[in-house]
Amino acid sequence: MELYNENRESYLRLQTLFQNHNLVGLDQLTGTGKTCIAIKWVEDNQDSNFLIITPDYPCAYSYHKNIEGNNAYYMTYNKLS
C-alpha cells in the first residue's frame, strides 16, 4: 500500500516507537489515514504478528481484505471485556 505524503510522518513516528516499545497505538482523528498506515506497517513487517483491535466486524474486515499475508489477527473491543 502506498501512503499519502501526510501519512508518511505518522508512519516514521510509528517506526521510532516500535524501536523502543513492543506495544504502540496510533491515535489520530477520524479520516486521517490510520487504517492505511496500519496496513502498510503490517505488510512491511511480515516477520512479525499483529493483533488489530477494531470497534466492530466491518472495520476488521476492511483491514482483512486489504492486508496481504497471514500475520494479522483481528479482535473487536467487545472481545476485550
Number of C-alpha atoms within 10 A of each C-alpha: 13 10 14 11 8 10 16 13 12 17 19 12 12 17 12 11 14 12 8 9 8 7 8 10 8 13 9 10 8 7 7 12 16 17 15 18 22 19 22 18 17 21 19 12 11 14 8 11 12 16 11 17 17 16 12 12 14 11 15 17 13 12 20 17 8 14 19 16 10 13 15 18 13 15 15 16 11 10 8 7 5
